Amino acid sequence: MEGMRIAFQGTEGAYSEEALLRNFPGSTPIGFPTFHQVFEAVEAGEAELGVVPVENTTAGSINQTYDLLLESDLHVVGEIIHRVEHCLLAPEGTELKDLKAVKSHPQALAQCDGFLARMRLTPIPVFDTAGAARSLSENPEPGVGAIASRRAAELYGLKVLAENIEDYPHNYTRFFVIGREEAPKGEGPHKTSIVFAVRHRPGGLLEALSVFAEAGVNLTKLESRPRRDKPFSYLFYLDLEGHLEDPGPAQALLGLLRRAAFLKVLGSYPAYRNGV
């Protein structure tokens, strides 16, 4: 992994960068302002891989990531589960009682909603947690703080006013690692992520899901998203245990192909094994 270019959304000090550095030591992170640009960088070969958040245990799914996976030809080649510990940051000399508002990414603000309500702090959404910290460092605003990581505070010379301000202690973000080529099957447990649609008829979804029970395959996630090309129709994003080449998942997906109106495999990849 030494020197491998890995794209992420945000600036230096972002949680995405923190997660990729922990899991790809020696790599070269490349930050981009938007998720679109991360996907474009990997597609164009500007980066070998990308790391994008897909869900958080407190705030739920990052829908834009799922939408981009549907539109893109990139593959999910891995996953990372990263503990997110939020800090309240402000310029030196600022005290907690001085703050009236806090800037951060909408997901971070959602993960700290209870804290912000108790402190009577107005949330101000911006594109990135670390970007909020950098902006505050470069252009301090009276009464305004930021929510970001302790590393961001160190990078941008800010004071940590409070630590672990997330509403729930088990605050984890799951990231997908995306690449141009499919991941080869290796040793150990795997997961497969797919997206599908069913025909609009009674029992259509039940029939589709029954193939997994029949094949003895365990599902770890199921979520619906609106279809952009068909109003009030839905796509279903699903994660299952096992690799596409394993007998159970292979049988299940063959059965799903017969029942689904649309099916796309997003990737089969090693399950994250460091625990949470």
N, C-alpha and C positions, 0 to 999 in steps of 0.2 A: 504494500500500500504506500510505500515511501514515494512522496511526490505526486501521487494520484490526485487529479483535479476533481473535486466534488462540489457541486453547486448546491446552494441553499438559499432560502428566502430570508432576507434581512441583512444586517450589518454585523461587523465584528462584535462579539459578545452576545449574539442571539442564542436562544436555546437550541435552535436547529444546528448552529455551528458547534455548540457545546456537545450535543449528542453525537455529531459525526466525528469530532476530534476524539471523543472517548472510545468510539468503536472503530475508527480508522486512524490510529495514531500514525503520524508521519505524513498524512495526506495534506493536500493544499486546498483549503476551503476557498470557494469563490462565492461571494454574496451578490444577490440580485434583489431589486426592489419588489418584484412580484413573483407569484407562483408561475404565471405564464412564462416569464423569462427563464426560470429554472428549467422548465420542460424544454423550451427552445434551445437553451445552452447544451443540454444533453443530446437533443436530436441533432444539433449542428456539429457535435464533436468538440465544442468548447470545454466540455467537462466529460469525464468518463462516466460519472454517476451523479445522481442528484439525491438529496435527502429532503423529504417533504412530510409535514405532519398530516395525519389522517384522522386522529381522534384523541380526545382527552377524557380522562375518567370523570372530570367535573363538568366540563362545558360541552361534551359531546363531539360529534363529527365535524371535520372541516370540509364543508360541502364542495368548496371550489376545487380541492384536490381530487375528490371523486369525479367531478365533472371533467376535469382535465385528463384523468386516466381513461375515461370513456372515449374522449376525442383523440387521444394520442396513440401512436404506434409503439410507445415505450412499454417496457415490461417491469413489473414489480419483481425485484431480484433479492430482496431481503427486508427485514423489519428490525426496528430498534424500539425498545421501550425505555423511556428516560424519565427519571424523577425530576419534577419541576418544582423548584423552591423559589418563590417570589420574594423580592425585597422591595421596600419602599425607599426610594432614593431622592436626594435633594442636594443642592449646592452646599458647600461648607458654610456654616453659620446659620443654617436654617433649622428650625425646630419643628417637631410634629404639629404643635399648636399653630404654627404660622401657615400651614397648608390649607388651601381651599379647594384645589383641584389636582387631579393626577392624570398623566398621559401614559398610554400604553396601547399595545395591540388589543383589539376587541376580545380575543380569547383570554388574554391575561386579565383584563378587567372583569370578565365574566367569572373567572376562577377566584377572584378576590372580591366578589360582589358584596358579601356579608361584611367584610372588613371595611370596605368603602362606605357602606351604609352606616355602620357604627361610628365611624370617624367623621361622618357628614362631609365626605369628599366627593366632588363632582367628577365623574369619569370623562376623559377626553380621548376618544379612539384615534390612534395613528397607525401607520403601516407596520411597525415593528417595535418590539420591546427595547432592544439595544439602540434602535434609532431614536426612540424617545429619550433614552439616557444621553446619547451623544448630543441631541438637539438641546437638551436642558443644560448640558455642560457648556456648549458653545454660545447659547443665547438664554441665560437664566431669566426666568419670569417670576416676579414676586408672587408667592402663594401657590406655586405650581411645582409638583413633584413628578416622579416617574416610577413605574413598576417595571423592574427588570431583574436580571441576575446579579449576584454578588460580583461575578467576573466583570459585568458591564460597569459596575460601580468603580472597580479597580482600574479598568481601562480608561474611563472618562473622568476620573478624579472626583467622584461624587460621594457624599456621605450616606451611609446606611442608617435610616431612621428606625426601621423595623424589619425583622426577618420572618420568614415563613408565614406570610400574611395570607396565603391561599386558604380558602374556607375549609378544605378537607385535607388532612395530613397525607392521605394516600392519593396524591395528585401526580398522575403520570400521563405523559403524552406518548402516543404510539406514532412512529414515523415509518414511512415506506422508503426503501432504497430503490431508485428507479434507474434503469439502464437500457441501452439499445438492443442488447442480446439477452435471450432467456438464460436464467441461471441453471447450470447443470445440476442434476440431482446428486447430492452428496450423502454422507452418513447422518444419522440422527433424525429427529422429527422435522416434518415440513408442514407448511400450510399452503393452501391454494385460495386465491381470491378471484371471484368471477362477478360479472354483472349480467342480468338476464331480464327478460320481460315475458309475461304470459298472455295468452289469448283472453280477451275480455268475455268470460263466461263463468257461470257458477262453478265453484270448486277448482278454478284454474290454478290458483296459487297452491292450494292443498295438493293437487295432483303433482305439481312440479316439485314440491318439497318432499313428497313421499318417496322419491327415488333415493334420497339420502338415507332415510331410515331403512329402506329395503336393502341398501348396499352396506349397512352398518357403519355409515360415516357420520362423525360428530360435527355439528355446525358450531362455530364460535362467534359468528356475527351475522345478523340479517337486518338490513335497513332499506327503506324505500326512498327514492328520489323522483321528483317529477320529470317526465320526458319533455324535452323542449320542443320536439317536433310533433307531439300529439297532446293537446291540452287535456288535463285531468286524466292522463294515463301515467303509469309509473314504471320505473326501473327498480330492480332489487339488487342491492350489493350484498354479497354473501362471502364469508370466509369459512373454510372447512379444514379439518385436520387431514393431513396426508398430502402426498405429491400426486400430480396428474398421472404419473406413470404407475402409481400403486393400483392394485386390482380394485379396491373399494371405490376410490374417487373416479377411476376410469369408468367403472360400471355406472356410477351415479351420473356422471356427466353425459354418458351415452344415452341414458334414460331421459335426462333433462333436455337433450337436443330434440328428442321426439315430442316433448310436451311444450317447449318454450317457443315463443314467437321470435325471440332474439337471444343470443348468448355470446358473450365475449369473455375469454379467460384473460384476466389481468396479469396473472403470474403464479408460478409455483416456486416456493422459496424456503430456505431454512427458517424454522420457527426460532424466535429469540429465546436463548437459553440461559441468560444471566439472572433470570428471576426478577421479581418486582418487590 
